[in-house]
């Protein structure tokens, strides 16, 4: 990468493969999350006419209601301690992973032997983006949030499923860049990006 400008672009779903990657890298739930409505008591939801948050959430989970004849009425009744769940499985994306800090112990546990510092992350990822052969033009770059993937539907702070990992991975301080592919299925690939080396350097362990 430093000398030739070559980088490997991975995919979100490839890291679900526990047979290929060790337990510090593989995560079978990559890109998946659950939002739920928990009934503390007997709860009735007016699926079609309800204007509250619970009704809006239920309409996102239950299918077929939008094809009912006009004037129809549907009531959803939840028993105490029951739940309505919306499961998300985010489509595969191209992905490049980095870390926000140099941790040589974690690096070695992941099976890597070289640490490269990116001096200008914005320029680094912009240059890679300009050389990607096939993506829609939509992309996102941000740190990973370490939190539960199953959260209440009223949790306004829940992050995107592709940027959530369990707290057991928090020491990695991961930063992700993702690009939406123009077509699927997709596979990892190596790309040569001229000039990329000027934004990175090898860092030795002290």
C-alpha positions as CSV (number, residue, x, y, z in Angstrom):
1,X,0.0,0.0,0.0
2,X,2.7,2.5,0.9
3,X,4.9,1.8,-2.1
4,X,2.5,0.6,-4.8
5,X,-0.8,2.1,-3.7
6,X,-2.4,-1.3,-3.6
7,X,-5.3,-1.9,-1.2
8,X,-7.7,-4.7,-0.6
9,X,-11.4,-3.8,-0.7
10,X,-13.4,-6.3,1.4
11,X,-17.1,-6.8,1.7
12,X,-19.4,-6.5,4.7
13,X,-20.8,-10.1,4.4
14,X,-17.4,-11.8,4.0
15,X,-16.7,-11.2,7.7
16,X,-19.6,-13.4,8.7
17,X,-17.5,-16.4,7.7
18,X,-16.1,-17.9,10.9
19,X,-14.4,-20.7,8.9
20,X,-12.2,-18.1,7.1
21,X,-11.5,-15.6,9.9
22,X,-10.6,-16.0,13.6
23,X,-12.9,-14.9,16.4
24,X,-11.4,-11.4,16.6
25,X,-12.4,-10.7,13.0
26,X,-15.4,-12.9,12.1
27,X,-18.8,-11.8,13.3
28,X,-21.8,-13.9,12.0
29,X,-24.1,-11.0,12.7
30,X,-22.3,-8.3,10.6
31,X,-24.9,-5.9,9.1
32,X,-27.8,-7.4,11.1
33,X,-29.8,-5.8,13.8
34,X,-33.2,-6.1,15.6
35,X,-35.6,-3.4,16.7
36,X,-38.4,-4.5,19.0
37,X,-41.6,-3.4,20.6
38,X,-42.0,-5.1,24.0
39,X,-45.4,-5.3,25.6
40,X,-45.2,-4.8,29.3
41,X,-49.0,-5.4,29.6
42,X,-51.9,-6.4,27.3
43,X,-51.4,-4.0,24.4
44,X,-53.7,-3.3,21.5
45,X,-52.4,-1.6,18.3
46,X,-54.7,-0.1,15.7
47,X,-52.7,-1.2,12.7
48,X,-54.4,0.9,10.0
49,X,-55.7,4.0,11.8
50,X,-53.2,4.3,14.6
51,X,-51.0,7.4,14.5
52,X,-48.7,6.7,17.4
53,X,-45.1,5.3,17.2
54,X,-46.2,1.8,18.1
55,X,-48.6,1.7,15.2
56,X,-46.1,3.1,12.7
57,X,-43.5,0.5,13.9
58,X,-46.1,-2.4,13.5
59,X,-46.8,-1.3,10.0
60,X,-43.1,-1.6,9.2
61,X,-43.1,-5.2,10.5
62,X,-46.4,-6.7,9.4
63,X,-47.0,-7.1,5.7
64,X,-50.1,-7.2,3.6
65,X,-52.1,-4.5,5.4
66,X,-51.6,-1.9,2.6
67,X,-53.5,-4.2,0.2
68,X,-56.7,-4.4,2.3
69,X,-59.9,-2.7,1.1
70,X,-60.5,0.9,2.1
71,X,-62.4,1.0,5.4
72,X,-60.8,-2.1,6.8
73,X,-59.9,-2.4,10.5
74,X,-57.1,-4.4,11.9
75,X,-56.2,-4.7,15.6
76,X,-52.9,-6.2,16.8
77,X,-53.0,-7.6,20.3
78,X,-49.8,-8.3,22.2
79,X,-49.9,-10.4,25.3
80,X,-47.8,-9.2,28.3
81,X,-44.1,-10.0,27.9
82,X,-44.5,-10.6,24.1
83,X,-42.7,-8.6,21.5
84,X,-43.0,-7.5,17.9
85,X,-39.6,-7.6,16.1
86,X,-38.2,-6.0,13.0
87,X,-35.1,-7.8,11.8
88,X,-32.6,-5.9,9.6
89,X,-30.2,-7.7,7.3
90,X,-28.3,-4.9,5.4
91,X,-27.3,-5.8,1.8
92,X,-23.6,-6.5,1.1
93,X,-21.3,-3.5,0.7
94,X,-17.8,-2.9,-0.3
95,X,-15.8,-2.1,2.9
96,X,-12.4,-0.9,4.1
97,X,-11.6,-1.2,7.8
98,X,-9.0,0.8,9.8
99,X,-8.6,1.6,13.4
100,X,-8.6,4.9,15.2
101,X,-5.5,4.1,17.2
102,X,-2.4,1.9,16.9
103,X,-2.7,-1.1,19.1
104,X,0.1,-3.6,18.3
105,X,-1.2,-6.2,20.7
106,X,-4.6,-6.3,19.0
107,X,-2.9,-6.1,15.6
108,X,-0.9,-9.3,16.3
109,X,-4.0,-11.1,17.7
110,X,-5.7,-10.4,14.4
111,X,-2.9,-12.1,12.5
112,X,-1.3,-8.9,11.1
113,X,2.4,-7.9,11.3
114,X,2.5,-4.3,9.9
115,X,0.9,-1.1,11.1
116,X,0.3,1.7,8.5
117,X,-0.7,5.2,9.7
118,X,-3.0,7.2,7.4
119,X,-2.0,10.8,7.7
120,X,-5.0,12.3,5.9
121,X,-8.0,10.0,6.1
122,X,-10.3,12.2,4.0
123,X,-7.8,12.4,1.1
124,X,-6.9,8.7,1.4
125,X,-10.5,7.5,1.1
126,X,-11.4,10.1,-1.5
127,X,-8.6,8.8,-3.7
128,X,-9.7,5.2,-3.3
129,X,-13.3,6.2,-4.1
130,X,-12.2,7.9,-7.3
131,X,-10.7,4.6,-8.5
132,X,-13.4,2.2,-7.5
133,X,-14.6,0.4,-10.7
134,X,-18.2,-0.2,-9.9
135,X,-20.3,1.5,-7.2
136,X,-23.5,3.7,-7.1
137,X,-21.8,6.8,-5.9
138,X,-23.2,6.4,-2.4
139,X,-20.8,5.8,0.5
140,X,-20.4,6.3,4.2
141,X,-17.4,6.6,6.5
142,X,-17.6,6.6,10.3
143,X,-16.4,4.9,13.5
144,X,-18.1,1.7,14.6
145,X,-20.5,1.9,17.5
146,X,-20.1,-0.8,20.1
147,X,-23.5,-1.6,21.5
148,X,-26.4,-4.1,21.5
149,X,-27.8,-5.0,18.1
150,X,-31.2,-5.7,19.6
151,X,-32.7,-2.3,20.7
152,X,-36.1,-0.9,21.5
153,X,-38.0,0.7,18.6
154,X,-38.1,4.0,20.6
155,X,-34.3,4.2,20.8
156,X,-33.5,7.2,18.7
157,X,-29.7,6.7,19.2
158,X,-29.5,3.3,17.6
159,X,-26.8,3.3,14.9
160,X,-27.0,1.8,11.4
161,X,-26.7,-2.0,11.4
162,X,-23.6,-2.0,9.3
163,X,-21.8,0.2,11.9
164,X,-22.7,-1.8,15.1
165,X,-20.6,-4.4,16.8
166,X,-20.8,-6.0,20.2
167,X,-18.9,-4.5,23.1
168,X,-16.5,-7.5,23.1
169,X,-14.9,-5.9,19.9
170,X,-14.6,-2.4,21.4
171,X,-10.8,-2.6,22.0
172,X,-10.4,-2.6,18.2
173,X,-11.7,1.0,17.8
174,X,-12.7,0.3,14.2
175,X,-13.3,2.9,11.6
176,X,-15.2,1.8,8.4
177,X,-15.5,3.1,4.9
178,X,-18.4,1.6,2.9
179,X,-19.4,1.9,-0.7
180,X,-22.7,0.7,-2.2
181,X,-22.0,-1.6,-5.1
182,X,-23.7,-1.1,-8.5
183,X,-24.6,-4.8,-8.7
184,X,-24.6,-7.8,-6.4
185,X,-23.3,-10.4,-5.6
186,X,-19.8,-8.9,-4.8
187,X,-16.4,-10.2,-3.8
188,X,-13.3,-8.7,-2.2
189,X,-10.7,-7.4,-4.7
190,X,-7.3,-5.6,-4.8
191,X,-7.1,-2.2,-6.4
192,X,-4.1,-0.1,-7.4
193,X,-4.5,3.5,-6.5
194,X,-1.6,5.7,-7.9
195,X,-0.5,8.3,-5.3
196,X,-2.1,6.6,-2.3
197,X,1.3,6.1,-0.6
198,X,1.7,9.8,0.1
199,X,-1.1,9.6,2.6
200,X,0.3,6.7,4.7
201,X,3.5,5.4,6.3
202,X,4.6,2.3,8.1
203,X,4.7,2.7,11.9
204,X,7.1,0.7,14.0
205,X,6.2,-0.7,17.5
206,X,8.0,1.3,20.2
